[in-house]
Amino acid sequence: AEVVARGLFRIGSPTSSLLAAGASICGVSAVVAIGRVLDARGTAITFAAATILLFDAATLVAFPLAGEWLGLTGRQFGVWAGVSMFSTGPVAAAGFAYSPEAGQWATVTKLARNSLLGGVAVAYSLAYAARSAADPGVRRLWAEFPKFLLGFLAVAAVANSGLLSPAALASIGRVSDALFALAFVGLGLSIRVDDMRAVGAAPVGAVLVHLLAVSAVALAAVRWLL
């Protein structure tokens, strides 16, 4: 996705990286996380998030219709949606709208993609730190490295270690949802239509090319393997 955004649509960084992360990993969550890692301007994050949300809405309707037309089984559709669509909520909604089996497969497949966020965030932070540092030594890279990522990885490890009860995880999840909603309010308040008009349709075009390519490859794979 980043190669398409930069090479074909001439979208500069960090917007190209935000679009790639959102389309490839876990939608708006990835846009916000990678935006924080790259210390991106609010405008870039807003453009990328708005583009991903546009495709979330479109694919939520289009994928179940396409699955019915293609005659996919529940497992085939769930894996296809989990690999191709962007944000977790629309993936699960599209899957369960298709069938209970599709919903389960879509959710599991999407969560597997989401697990890549920490590693991708670390890779982006190191790549951008090395690019911006005149002397990309270990000490300089550490100075540029966003330390909050260590907390992110630690929390992910604890959440998956079994140390917390299901009730505690549910409570933390509710707080997380509230904070995420608050972040969306901030993104919405920062949207300026004139700024988005100035950027043009390039972000939409880049993400559309990515979606079509990944969807086609994933569809061929699930039909052949499943």
C-alpha positions as CSV (number, residue, x, y, z in Angstrom):
1,A,0.0,0.0,0.0
2,E,2.8,2.4,0.8
3,V,4.5,1.6,-2.5
4,V,1.3,2.4,-4.3
5,A,0.7,5.6,-2.4
6,R,4.2,7.0,-2.9
7,G,5.0,5.6,-6.4
8,L,1.7,5.7,-8.2
9,F,-0.2,8.5,-6.4
10,R,2.8,10.7,-5.3
11,I,1.6,10.9,-1.7
12,G,4.4,12.0,0.6
13,S,5.2,10.7,4.1
14,P,3.9,10.3,6.7
15,T,0.5,10.3,5.0
16,S,1.5,7.4,2.8
17,S,2.6,5.4,5.9
18,L,-0.6,6.1,7.7
19,L,-2.7,5.0,4.7
20,A,-0.6,1.8,4.4
21,A,-0.9,1.0,8.1
22,G,-4.6,1.6,8.1
23,A,-5.3,-0.5,5.0
24,S,-2.9,-3.3,5.9
25,I,-3.3,-3.8,9.6
26,C,-6.3,-2.6,11.6
27,G,-7.9,0.4,10.1
28,V,-8.2,3.7,12.1
29,S,-6.6,2.1,15.2
30,A,-3.4,1.6,13.1
31,V,-3.6,5.1,11.6
32,V,-3.8,6.7,15.1
33,A,-1.0,4.4,16.6
34,I,1.4,4.8,13.7
35,G,0.6,8.6,13.6
36,R,1.7,8.8,17.2
37,V,4.9,6.8,16.4
38,L,5.8,9.1,13.5
39,D,4.8,12.3,15.3
40,A,2.5,13.0,12.4
41,R,0.5,16.3,12.2
42,G,-3.1,16.1,13.1
43,T,-4.1,16.9,9.5
44,A,-2.3,13.9,8.1
45,I,-3.9,11.6,10.7
46,T,-7.3,13.1,9.9
47,F,-7.0,12.6,6.2
48,A,-5.9,9.0,6.6
49,A,-8.5,8.2,9.1
50,A,-11.3,9.7,7.0
51,T,-10.2,7.7,4.0
52,I,-10.1,4.5,5.9
53,L,-13.6,5.2,7.4
54,L,-15.0,5.8,4.0
55,F,-13.8,2.4,2.9
56,D,-15.1,0.8,6.1
57,A,-18.6,2.0,5.3
58,A,-18.4,0.9,1.7
59,T,-17.0,-2.5,2.3
60,L,-19.4,-3.2,5.1
61,V,-22.2,-3.2,2.5
62,A,-20.3,-4.4,-0.6
63,F,-18.5,-7.5,0.8
64,P,-21.6,-9.5,2.0
65,L,-23.3,-8.7,-1.3
66,A,-20.2,-9.8,-3.2
67,G,-19.9,-13.0,-1.1
68,E,-23.5,-13.9,-1.9
69,W,-23.0,-13.3,-5.6
70,L,-19.8,-15.3,-5.6
71,G,-21.4,-18.2,-3.7
72,L,-18.7,-18.3,-0.9
73,T,-19.1,-20.6,2.0
74,G,-19.1,-19.1,5.5
75,R,-15.5,-20.0,6.1
76,Q,-14.4,-18.7,2.8
77,F,-16.2,-15.4,3.2
78,G,-15.0,-14.9,6.8
79,V,-11.3,-15.4,5.9
80,W,-11.7,-13.2,2.8
81,A,-13.3,-10.4,4.7
82,G,-10.8,-10.7,7.6
83,V,-7.8,-10.5,5.2
84,S,-9.2,-7.8,2.9
85,M,-11.3,-5.3,5.0
86,F,-9.7,-2.7,7.2
87,S,-11.2,-2.1,10.7
88,T,-12.2,-4.8,13.1
89,G,-15.8,-3.6,13.8
90,P,-16.9,-3.6,10.1
91,V,-15.1,-6.9,9.5
92,A,-17.1,-8.6,12.4
93,A,-20.3,-6.9,11.3
94,A,-20.0,-8.0,7.7
95,G,-19.0,-11.5,8.8
96,F,-22.0,-12.1,11.1
97,A,-24.3,-10.5,8.6
98,Y,-23.2,-13.2,6.2
99,S,-23.5,-16.1,8.6
100,P,-22.5,-17.0,12.2
101,E,-19.7,-19.2,10.8
102,A,-18.4,-16.4,8.6
103,G,-18.5,-14.0,11.6
104,Q,-16.3,-16.3,13.7
105,W,-13.8,-16.8,10.9
106,A,-13.7,-13.1,10.0
107,T,-13.1,-12.1,13.6
108,V,-10.3,-14.6,14.2
109,T,-8.6,-13.7,10.9
110,K,-8.9,-10.0,11.6
111,L,-7.5,-10.4,15.1
112,A,-4.5,-12.2,13.7
113,R,-3.8,-9.2,11.5
114,N,-4.3,-6.8,14.4
115,S,-1.5,-8.7,16.3
116,L,1.0,-7.3,13.8
117,L,0.4,-3.7,14.9
118,G,3.1,-3.7,17.6
119,G,5.8,-5.1,15.3
120,V,4.9,-2.8,12.5
121,A,4.9,0.3,14.8
122,V,8.4,-0.6,16.0
123,A,9.6,-1.1,12.4
124,Y,8.2,2.3,11.3
125,S,9.7,4.1,14.3
126,L,13.2,2.6,13.7
127,A,13.0,3.3,9.9
128,Y,11.9,7.0,10.4
129,A,14.4,7.5,13.2
130,A,17.2,6.2,11.0
131,R,16.0,8.4,8.1
132,S,15.9,11.6,10.2
133,A,19.1,11.1,12.2
134,A,22.3,12.4,10.7
135,D,24.2,9.8,12.7
136,P,21.9,6.7,12.9
137,G,23.8,5.1,15.7
138,V,22.2,3.0,18.5
139,R,22.2,6.0,20.9
140,R,20.6,8.3,18.3
141,L,18.0,5.7,17.4
142,W,17.1,5.2,21.0
143,A,16.7,9.0,21.4
144,E,14.3,9.1,18.4
145,F,12.4,5.9,19.4
146,P,8.9,6.6,20.8
147,K,9.1,5.2,24.3
148,F,5.3,4.7,24.6
149,L,5.7,1.7,22.3
150,L,7.4,-0.2,25.1
151,G,4.2,0.4,27.2
152,F,2.1,-0.7,24.3
153,L,3.9,-4.0,23.9
154,A,4.0,-4.6,27.7
155,V,0.2,-4.1,28.0
156,A,-0.4,-6.4,25.0
157,A,1.8,-9.1,26.7
158,V,-0.1,-8.8,30.0
159,A,-3.5,-8.9,28.3
160,N,-2.6,-12.1,26.5
161,S,-0.7,-13.8,29.5
162,G,-3.8,-14.8,31.4
163,L,-2.9,-12.7,34.5
164,L,-6.0,-10.6,34.2
165,S,-9.5,-12.0,34.7
166,P,-12.1,-11.8,32.0
167,A,-14.0,-9.2,34.1
168,A,-10.9,-7.1,34.4
169,L,-10.3,-7.3,30.7
170,A,-13.9,-6.4,30.0
171,S,-13.6,-3.3,32.2
172,I,-10.4,-2.2,30.6
173,G,-12.0,-2.7,27.2
174,R,-14.9,-0.4,28.1
175,V,-12.5,2.3,29.2
176,S,-10.5,1.8,26.0
177,D,-13.6,2.1,23.9
178,A,-14.5,5.4,25.6
179,L,-11.1,6.8,25.1
180,F,-11.0,5.7,21.5
181,A,-14.4,7.5,20.9
182,L,-13.0,10.6,22.5
183,A,-10.0,10.5,20.1
184,F,-12.5,10.3,17.2
185,V,-14.2,13.4,18.5
186,G,-10.9,15.2,18.4
187,L,-10.2,14.0,14.8
188,G,-13.7,15.1,13.7
189,L,-13.1,18.6,15.2
190,S,-9.9,18.9,13.3
191,I,-11.3,18.1,9.9
192,R,-11.3,21.0,7.5
193,V,-13.1,20.5,4.2
194,D,-11.0,23.0,2.3
195,D,-7.8,21.1,3.4
196,M,-9.2,17.8,2.3
197,R,-10.3,19.3,-1.0
198,A,-6.7,20.6,-1.5
199,V,-5.3,17.1,-1.0
200,G,-7.7,15.7,-3.7
201,A,-8.6,12.1,-4.4
202,A,-5.1,10.7,-4.3
203,P,-5.6,9.0,-0.8
204,V,-8.8,7.4,-1.9
205,G,-7.3,6.2,-5.2
206,A,-4.3,4.7,-3.4
207,V,-6.4,2.8,-0.8
208,L,-8.8,1.6,-3.6
209,V,-5.9,0.1,-5.6
210,H,-4.7,-1.6,-2.4
211,L,-8.1,-3.0,-1.5
212,L,-8.8,-4.3,-5.0
213,A,-5.4,-6.0,-5.2
214,V,-5.6,-7.6,-1.8
215,S,-9.2,-8.6,-2.2
216,A,-8.5,-10.3,-5.6
217,V,-5.5,-12.3,-4.2
218,A,-7.3,-13.2,-1.0
219,L,-10.4,-14.4,-2.9
220,A,-8.3,-16.6,-5.2
221,A,-6.5,-18.0,-2.2
222,V,-9.6,-18.9,-0.2
223,R,-11.3,-20.4,-3.2
224,W,-8.3,-22.6,-3.9
225,L,-7.4,-23.5,-0.3
226,L,-10.7,-23.5,1.5
